[in-house]
Amino acid sequence: MGAMALTEGNFESRPLDALNSARNKRVIVELKNNKQFVGKLKAFDIHVNVVLDEAEERADGETKRKLGTIFLRGDMIVMISTE
């Protein structure tokens, strides 16, 4: 059967499918060093490297600095969630 997939409703859903459904939406990305970035998910790859547009760094729920377009390495990401 190839790759393992979870059945959700009438379609198959894989982890990257869930990430693809968040494309062009605002997401929160948490890193291993406990930093949080919020921005519009523009792109990602199979390594979960991501590009965020209109990105901001957050600390304690408040915007720390505005960064514009940023690239985050997948091996540093702990969690990605829609805002």
C-alpha positions in Angstrom: 0.0 0.0 0.0 3.0 2.4 0.2 2.9 5.3 2.7 0.8 5.0 5.8 -2.1 7.5 5.9 -4.9 8.3 8.4 -8.4 8.2 7.0 -10.4 11.3 7.8 -13.9 11.5 6.3 -13.7 10.4 2.7 -10.2 11.4 2.0 -6.7 10.4 3.2 -4.8 12.8 5.3 -1.0 12.8 5.8 1.0 15.2 8.0 2.1 17.3 5.0 -1.5 17.5 3.8 -2.5 19.2 7.1 0.4 21.6 6.6 -0.7 22.3 3.0 -4.2 23.1 4.2 -2.6 25.9 6.4 -0.8 27.4 3.4 -1.5 31.2 3.1 -3.0 31.2 6.6 -1.5 32.7 9.7 0.3 30.1 11.8 2.2 30.0 15.1 5.6 28.2 14.9 7.3 27.2 18.1 11.0 26.3 18.0 13.2 24.1 20.2 14.7 27.2 21.8 11.2 28.2 23.0 11.0 31.1 20.5 7.7 31.6 18.8 7.1 33.1 15.3 3.7 34.1 13.9 3.2 34.7 10.2 1.5 33.7 7.0 2.7 30.2 5.8 4.0 30.7 2.3 6.0 27.5 1.6 7.3 24.3 3.1 9.2 21.2 2.0 9.4 17.5 3.0 11.9 18.5 5.8 9.3 20.9 7.2 11.5 23.9 6.5 9.0 26.7 6.3 8.8 30.2 4.9 6.6 32.7 6.8 5.6 36.1 5.3 4.7 39.1 7.5 6.4 37.3 10.3 6.7 38.5 13.9 8.6 37.1 16.8 6.5 36.7 19.9 7.4 36.4 23.6 4.8 36.1 26.4 2.0 36.6 23.9 3.3 40.0 22.7 5.0 41.0 19.5 8.7 41.4 20.2 9.8 42.4 16.7 8.5 42.4 13.1 10.6 40.5 10.7 8.9 40.4 7.3 9.7 37.2 5.3 11.7 34.6 7.2 12.9 31.0 6.6 12.8 28.5 9.6 14.7 25.2 9.5 12.5 22.2 10.0 14.9 20.5 12.4 14.3 23.4 14.9 10.5 23.3 14.7 8.6 21.7 17.6 5.1 22.7 16.7 3.1 24.5 13.9 -0.5 25.6 14.6 -3.0 27.8 12.9 -3.5 31.0 14.8 
